[in-house]
């Protein structure tokens, strides 16, 4: 007599995409939240390609313009049949409803300005070790540049990448959203452009070497800048170097 078929332990939709196996129902709820939020807040435009790997760990890095573009970036990732895990300021996790979704989807809180800030990179490393996708903004905060070009970056993204050379670093340039609370009620179109993985092999494993980390950070930001210009449809004007001492 044949044994009865084993019961499925996770919804079929998660077998069709490469999403986390933990908390499958909550993962679907989080996906629906991303899809609905992105639809309400932005008109998201991107082209699917093969730069974001179908399986395995990956680090996605992007420029940071507004409070709401994370929904657009998340929509880009889910549009490639992967599930994003963002490094997000810890305050968001205390918001009603949104905080529950963030915790359920195993997003990664960043406790900024404290000795515990480094815990977020440890959590991101564990996410990569599970073969999942980590998304972060190397700038660490929204750009302060008047023309909204990518601003100076912190080194966290490079340190994470150099410590995990098996995880490709996928740069994304985005354009369209505008900063400021008054813009929250305007449904901006957002264009996202995905680039080829950033080649950081020259510094692989040197995540504790400040010079290597800074060099890798500059390479990452140069790629993001070029992709942002592509998404914008125009190059940024050269920065004014300021007065020169005579």
BATIMAR-505831 format. One record per residue (C-alpha): residue number from 0; x, y, z. Coordinates in Angstrom, 2 decimals, decimal comma. Example, Ala and Ser with C-alpha at 12.3 -4.5 7.8 and 13.67 -1.06 7.14 Angstrom:
# BATIMAR-505831
DRENRO;nr;px;py;pz
DRENRO;0;12,30;-4,50;7,80;
DRENRO;1;13,67;-1,06;7,14;
# end
This chain:
# BATIMAR-505831
DRENRO;nr;px;py;pz
DRENRO;0;0,00;0,00;0,00;
DRENRO;1;1,43;3,34;-1,01;
DRENRO;2;2,06;5,99;1,62;
DRENRO;3;-0,17;9,06;1,37;
DRENRO;4;1,50;12,06;-0,25;
DRENRO;5;3,24;14,39;2,13;
DRENRO;6;1,41;17,58;2,91;
DRENRO;7;2,90;20,75;1,47;
DRENRO;8;4,40;22,92;4,18;
DRENRO;9;4,51;26,15;2,19;
DRENRO;10;2,27;27,86;-0,38;
DRENRO;11;2,82;27,01;-4,04;
DRENRO;12;3,56;30,65;-4,94;
DRENRO;13;6,82;30,45;-3,00;
DRENRO;14;7,94;27,46;-5,07;
DRENRO;15;7,74;29,59;-8,21;
DRENRO;16;10,02;32,30;-6,86;
DRENRO;17;13,22;32,31;-4,83;
DRENRO;18;11,90;33,70;-1,57;
DRENRO;19;12,72;32,89;2,05;
DRENRO;20;11,34;29,60;3,30;
DRENRO;21;10,79;31,00;6,80;
DRENRO;22;7,33;32,34;7,64;
DRENRO;23;5,84;31,71;4,17;
DRENRO;24;2,41;33,20;4,86;
DRENRO;25;3,91;36,37;6,30;
DRENRO;26;6,23;36,57;3,32;
DRENRO;27;3,22;36,60;1,00;
DRENRO;28;1,56;39,28;3,13;
DRENRO;29;4,73;41,37;2,95;
DRENRO;30;4,87;40,90;-0,83;
DRENRO;31;1,29;42,09;-1,15;
DRENRO;32;2,12;45,07;1,04;
DRENRO;33;5,06;45,94;-1,23;
DRENRO;34;2,98;45,57;-4,39;
DRENRO;35;0,11;47,66;-3,04;
DRENRO;36;2,35;50,31;-1,47;
DRENRO;37;4,45;50,72;-4,60;
DRENRO;38;1,30;50,96;-6,72;
DRENRO;39;-0,20;53,67;-4,53;
DRENRO;40;2,92;55,76;-3,97;
DRENRO;41;4,74;55,55;-7,31;
DRENRO;42;4,47;54,59;-10,95;
DRENRO;43;7,40;52,18;-11,05;
DRENRO;44;9,28;51,57;-14,30;
DRENRO;45;12,10;49,06;-14,81;
DRENRO;46;13,20;46,38;-17,22;
DRENRO;47;13,75;42,83;-16,10;
DRENRO;48;17,20;41,52;-16,89;
DRENRO;49;19,71;38,97;-15,69;
DRENRO;50;21,93;41,17;-13,52;
DRENRO;51;20,00;40,24;-10,37;
DRENRO;52;20,77;36,52;-9,88;
DRENRO;53;17,85;34,11;-9,79;
DRENRO;54;19,27;32,30;-6,76;
DRENRO;55;21,90;32,75;-4,11;
DRENRO;56;23,05;35,74;-2,08;
DRENRO;57;23,20;39,22;-3,58;
DRENRO;58;23,79;42,77;-2,38;
DRENRO;59;21,75;45,48;-4,08;
DRENRO;60;22,96;49,06;-3,65;
DRENRO;61;21,14;52,20;-4,81;
DRENRO;62;21,04;55,96;-4,48;
DRENRO;63;18,73;57,45;-1,87;
DRENRO;64;16,49;60,41;-2,75;
DRENRO;65;13,23;60,21;-0,81;
DRENRO;66;11,34;58,54;2,02;
DRENRO;67;9,22;56,36;-0,26;
DRENRO;68;11,54;55,05;-2,97;
DRENRO;69;12,23;51,91;-0,91;
DRENRO;70;8,85;50,66;-2,11;
DRENRO;71;9,95;51,18;-5,71;
DRENRO;72;13,26;49,39;-5,13;
DRENRO;73;11,45;46,55;-3,36;
DRENRO;74;9,11;46,28;-6,33;
DRENRO;75;12,13;46,00;-8,62;
DRENRO;76;13,51;43,11;-6,57;
DRENRO;77;10,22;41,22;-6,31;
DRENRO;78;9,79;41,81;-10,03;
DRENRO;79;12,91;39,69;-10,48;
DRENRO;80;11,35;36,92;-8,35;
DRENRO;81;13,55;37,63;-5,33;
DRENRO;82;12,58;38,94;-1,90;
DRENRO;83;14,40;42,01;-0,52;
DRENRO;84;15,81;42,47;2,97;
DRENRO;85;16,46;46,17;3,60;
DRENRO;86;18,68;47,80;6,16;
DRENRO;87;16,18;50,30;7,56;
DRENRO;88;16,31;52,84;10,36;
DRENRO;89;15,04;51,28;13,57;
DRENRO;90;12,35;53,92;14,09;
DRENRO;91;10,31;52,43;11,22;
DRENRO;92;9,86;49,20;13,18;
DRENRO;93;7,82;51,06;15,81;
DRENRO;94;5,27;52,42;13,30;
DRENRO;95;1,78;50,87;13,41;
DRENRO;96;1,15;48,21;10,75;
DRENRO;97;4,35;49,10;8,87;
DRENRO;98;6,48;47,94;11,78;
DRENRO;99;4,65;44,61;11,93;
DRENRO;100;5,18;44,08;8,20;
DRENRO;101;8,87;44,94;8,51;
DRENRO;102;9,39;42,49;11,38;
DRENRO;103;7,35;39,78;9,68;
DRENRO;104;9,39;40,11;6,50;
DRENRO;105;12,66;39,94;8,48;
DRENRO;106;13,87;43,35;7,46;
DRENRO;107;17,00;44,58;9,23;
DRENRO;108;16,85;47,48;11,72;
DRENRO;109;19,70;49,98;11,88;
DRENRO;110;20,15;51,70;15,23;
DRENRO;111;21,89;54,80;13,98;
DRENRO;112;24,30;56,89;16,02;
DRENRO;113;24,93;54,22;18,66;
DRENRO;114;27,46;51,51;19,37;
DRENRO;115;24,88;48,99;18,18;
DRENRO;116;24,82;50,34;14,62;
DRENRO;117;27,23;47,60;13,52;
DRENRO;118;24,69;44,93;14,49;
DRENRO;119;22,84;45,63;11,25;
DRENRO;120;25,83;44,45;9,18;
DRENRO;121;26,01;41,29;11,28;
DRENRO;122;22,32;40,64;10,58;
DRENRO;123;22,86;41,42;6,89;
DRENRO;124;25,73;38,91;6,80;
DRENRO;125;23,46;36,21;8,22;
DRENRO;126;20,86;37,04;5,57;
DRENRO;127;23,47;36,58;2,84;
DRENRO;128;24,56;33,30;4,39;
DRENRO;129;20,97;32,10;4,01;
DRENRO;130;21,30;32,80;0,27;
DRENRO;131;19,02;35,82;0,31;
DRENRO;132;19,07;39,38;-1,05;
DRENRO;133;20,20;42,37;1,02;
DRENRO;134;19,37;45,91;-0,11;
DRENRO;135;21,00;49,04;1,24;
DRENRO;136;21,78;52,64;0,47;
DRENRO;137;25,53;53,28;0,73;
DRENRO;138;24,87;56,96;1,52;
DRENRO;139;23,19;55,90;4,75;
DRENRO;140;20,66;58,71;4,45;
DRENRO;141;18,88;60,72;1,78;
DRENRO;142;21,11;62,78;-0,46;
DRENRO;143;21,68;66,38;0,59;
DRENRO;144;22,94;67,44;-2,83;
DRENRO;145;20,88;70,30;-4,33;
DRENRO;146;20,52;68,47;-7,66;
DRENRO;147;19,71;65,17;-5,88;
DRENRO;148;22,78;63,38;-7,23;
DRENRO;149;24,18;60,60;-5,01;
DRENRO;150;26,04;62,14;-2,09;
DRENRO;151;29,02;61,00;-0,03;
DRENRO;152;28,81;57,36;1,02;
DRENRO;153;29,54;55,53;4,22;
DRENRO;154;31,60;52,35;4,09;
DRENRO;155;29,08;49,78;5,35;
DRENRO;156;28,07;48,48;1,92;
DRENRO;157;31,69;48,01;0,85;
DRENRO;158;32,62;46,27;4,10;
DRENRO;159;29,71;43,88;3,73;
DRENRO;160;30,62;43,20;0,09;
DRENRO;161;34,32;42,60;0,75;
DRENRO;162;33,49;40,25;3,62;
DRENRO;163;31,23;38,22;1,28;
DRENRO;164;32,93;38,15;-2,13;
DRENRO;165;30,62;35,33;-3,25;
DRENRO;166;27,67;37,73;-3,17;
DRENRO;167;27,52;39,91;-6,31;
DRENRO;168;27,07;43,64;-5,74;
DRENRO;169;24,28;44,86;-8,02;
DRENRO;170;24,14;48,66;-8,50;
DRENRO;171;20,85;50,45;-9,16;
DRENRO;172;20,27;54,03;-10,20;
DRENRO;173;16,83;55,50;-9,65;
DRENRO;174;15,20;58,80;-10,47;
DRENRO;175;11,78;60,36;-10,05;
DRENRO;176;10,80;60,58;-6,39;
DRENRO;177;11,24;63,88;-4,58;
DRENRO;178;12,23;64,45;-0,96;
DRENRO;179;10,09;66,15;1,64;
DRENRO;180;6,84;65,39;3,44;
DRENRO;181;4,84;67,47;0,95;
DRENRO;182;5,84;65,03;-1,79;
DRENRO;183;4,37;62,02;0,01;
DRENRO;184;0,97;62,71;-1,52;
DRENRO;185;2,22;63,05;-5,08;
DRENRO;186;2,42;59,87;-7,13;
DRENRO;187;5,76;60,33;-8,88;
DRENRO;188;6,98;58,09;-11,67;
DRENRO;189;10,17;56,28;-10,67;
DRENRO;190;12,57;54,80;-13,18;
DRENRO;191;15,10;52,24;-11,97;
DRENRO;192;18,11;51,07;-13,98;
DRENRO;193;20,02;47,94;-12,94;
DRENRO;194;23,69;47,65;-13,80;
DRENRO;195;26,13;44,78;-14,13;
DRENRO;196;27,69;43,51;-10,90;
DRENRO;197;30,44;45,74;-9,55;
DRENRO;198;33,89;44,15;-9,82;
DRENRO;199;35,45;44,38;-6,35;
DRENRO;200;37,78;41,41;-6,77;
DRENRO;201;40,87;43,59;-6,27;
DRENRO;202;39,86;44,06;-2,62;
DRENRO;203;38,04;40,78;-1,88;
DRENRO;204;38,36;39,75;1,74;
DRENRO;205;39,98;43,04;2,81;
DRENRO;206;36,97;44,34;4,73;
DRENRO;207;39,17;45,37;7,66;
DRENRO;208;41,55;47,39;5,48;
DRENRO;209;40,40;51,05;5,53;
DRENRO;210;42,11;51,87;2,23;
DRENRO;211;40,54;48,90;0,47;
DRENRO;212;37,11;49,66;1,91;
DRENRO;213;37,31;53,29;0,83;
DRENRO;214;38,47;52,35;-2,69;
DRENRO;215;35,63;49,82;-3,03;
DRENRO;216;33,15;52,43;-1,80;
DRENRO;217;34,29;54,88;-4,46;
DRENRO;218;33,90;52,27;-7,20;
DRENRO;219;30,40;51,38;-5,99;
DRENRO;220;29,29;55,02;-5,87;
DRENRO;221;30,77;55,79;-9,30;
DRENRO;222;28,63;53,02;-10,78;
DRENRO;223;25,53;54,20;-8,95;
DRENRO;224;26,14;57,75;-10,18;
DRENRO;225;26,33;56,63;-13,82;
DRENRO;226;23,16;54,55;-13,50;
DRENRO;227;21,36;57,44;-11,81;
DRENRO;228;22,27;59,64;-14,76;
DRENRO;229;20,84;56,99;-17,09;
DRENRO;230;17,62;56,85;-15,08;
DRENRO;231;17,51;60,65;-15,06;
DRENRO;232;18,08;60,84;-18,79;
DRENRO;233;20,88;63,39;-18,46;
DRENRO;234;24,30;63,76;-16,88;
DRENRO;235;24,76;65,90;-13,80;
DRENRO;236;26,68;69,12;-14,16;
DRENRO;237;30,26;68,94;-12,83;
DRENRO;238;30,50;69,93;-9,20;
DRENRO;239;31,95;73,36;-8,45;
DRENRO;240;35,31;72,71;-6,76;
DRENRO;241;34,95;75,99;-4,86;
DRENRO;242;37,46;78,78;-4,49;
DRENRO;243;41,11;77,96;-4,91;
DRENRO;244;43,53;79,46;-2,44;
DRENRO;245;46,03;81,64;-4,17;
# end
